[in-house]
Amino acid sequence: MGTYSVPLHEIRREHVVVNSRFIATLAPVFSIEEARAFIARIKKELADASHNVPAYIIGGGNTITEYFSDDGEPSGTAGRPALAVLRGSGFGDVAVVVTRYFGGTLLGTGGLVKAYTESTQMVVNGVGRGRRVPVHVAMVAIPYNLLERLRLLVTRQGGEILGEDFAADITMTLQFPVDSFDAFQNELRELSAGKLKAEVIESKETTVKIAGTA
């Protein structure tokens, strides 16, 4: 797993260049199938547009799959500039579709390159950055008197509380980065005098926000 960043969520930005309307939509995608499905969804949503120009990068670092299309724009004026912005962004697992509604005035090759570049930059610069990390989802049943201390412990160890079910005990559903889960278990054991242990119910990858980013 690389150290590249991924978009936190889908984002859309719009601007007008010499009467042509450009709408850029960017999203995280984690497989070629996801990228194709995203592109197909945007093309269906904006099917009345003059062009829907896609580009994507799957993976990151030295292990990537790239794709772009000019979707009817002059060769090299649309998809390639969009992909170049994605390459320079530091993002992996990312797809963008730049939609154009033709405004009646030809922009020329230079104008098209500039418009597609700027449209992609708008969504790249506007989206939050995350990173993919392996996590454990775990459950633990605790007595009521430990609730506040356990909430603090979860936060201190970089975890997240996904749910709390209040019955005779409180059943908490928690998510932790794999590399901090053992430390949490150790502190949980100390807190409960050895009585409590969280049970892992799922291991997966998820996206977490990079501190200090939008």
N, C-alpha and C positions, 0 to 999 in steps of 0.2 A: 504494500500500500504506500503510495507516494505522499509527499508533503504538500501537494498542490491544494488550492482552495476550490470550493464549489459554491454555486449560488445558493443562498438560503431559501429562496422562494421564486415563484414566477413574477415577472414584472413587465409592464408595458409603458412605453413612452411614445409620444407623437410630436411631430413638428411639420412645418410646411416649407417647401423650397420651391420658389417660383411657381406657385399655384399647385404643385404636386404635393400630395399629402403622404407622408411617410409614417408608418406605424411599426415600431420595433417591439417584438415580444420575445423575452428571454426566459429560459427555465432550466432547472437542473434535470439532467437525464443520465441514467446509469447503465444504459445499454443501447445498442443500435436500434433495438426494437422500440424502446422508450422514445428515442429521438425521432424515429419515423412516425410513431403515433402522435407525438407532439406536433410535428410538422403537418401531418394530415388534419389534425384538429384545427389548427390555425387556418389552413387553406380552406377548410369547410366553413369555418366561422366567417372568414373574409373572402368568400368565393367570388364576390363581385369586383374584386380589386384587379388592377391591371397586371400586377406581378406580386407573387409571394416568394421572396428570395430566402432560401434556407442555408444555414451552415451549422455544423456541430463538431465538437471534439469529445470523444469518449475516452475515458482514462485520463492520465496525466503523466508528466515527467517524460520518460523515454518510451513509455508504452501507451501509444495513443492511436486512435482511428479518427481520421478527419474526413469531412465531406462538405461540399458546397455545390450550389447550382445557381446559375444566373436567371433561371425561369423566364427566359425570353428577352431579357435585357441584353445589350451588346456584350459580347464575350469579354470577361475580365473586369466588367464595370460594377458588378453588384455582389455576387457571392464571394468572390475572392477577397475584396476589401472587407467584407463582414468577417470572413474567416481570419484575416490578418489581425483584426481587432481582438478576436477571441484568443488568438495565439499570444498576443502581447499582454493580455489581461492577467495572466497567471492562473486563469480558471481551467479546470478540467471538468469532465462530465457536464457539459453545457451545450445548449442548443439555442439558436436564435432564428427567428423568421422576421425579415424586414418586408413589410407590405407597402406597396406603392399604389396610390390612386393617381393616375396621370392627370395633370392639370391643364393640358393643352399646349404647353410650351416645352420644346425639346431642351434638355439640359446639357447635351453634349457629353462626350465620354468623361472629361475631367469633372464636370458637374455631377455626373452620376456617381463616380468614385467618391467624391467628397460627400454627397448626400448619404450614400450607404455606409460610409465610414462613420460619419457623425451620428447617424441613427443608431448604429450598433454601440458606439461609445456612450450614448445616453443611457442605455439600459445596463451596460457593463459598469458604468460609474454610479448608477443609482441603486444597485442591488447589494444587499448585505452578503458578507462572505462567511462561509463555514468550512469545516473540514470533516472528512469522514473518519469516524473512529469506531472500533469494535466495542460493543456494550453488552452487559448482562441486564436482563430484566428479571427482578427477583421479588419474592413476596415474604413477608414476615408478620406474624401475629404478636402484638405487644399489649401489655396492660396499659390502662389509661394514664397511670402516673408517669409513664416514660415518654409520652407523646411529644412534649415540647423538646425534651432533651434529644430525642431521636431525630426530630426535624432539624435541629441544629447540627447534629452529627452528619446527616445526609448532605446538608449544604457545605459543611466544612470539607467533606471528602469529594466534592465535585459531583455529587449525585443529583437526581431529580425525583421528586415525588409524583408518580403518575396517578395515584388514587389512594383514597383512605375509606375503608368500609367499617362503620361503627356498629358493633354488635356487643356480645359479651366481652370480647377483646376488640382491638382495632387491627384490622388487616391492612397493611400498607403494601402498595405496589410501587417498587422503586426501580430506577434505572441508573446504572453506574458505568463509566468507562471501565473496561476490563482491567486496566492497569491500576485502578484505585479500589477495586472491589475487595481484595484481600485485607487492605488496611481498614476498610469499613467493617468487615466481618470481625476483625480483631477488636476494634473499639466497641462494637455491638456486644461482643462476648464480655468485655470488661464492664460495660454499662449494666449488663443483666446478670452479673456474677455467674457467667457461663451457661445461662439458661436459654438464651435466644440465638438463633442462627437463621439467616436469610436463605431461602431456597431459590436457586436459579430456575426460572421457568422458560427462558428464551435467551439465546445469544444471537446477535445480529450486528449489522453496521447501521449507524445513523449519522446524521449531519448535526454538528454542534457549532454554534456561533464562535467565530474567532474574536477574542476580546479586543476592544478598541476599534472595531469596524462598524460601518453603518448598519 
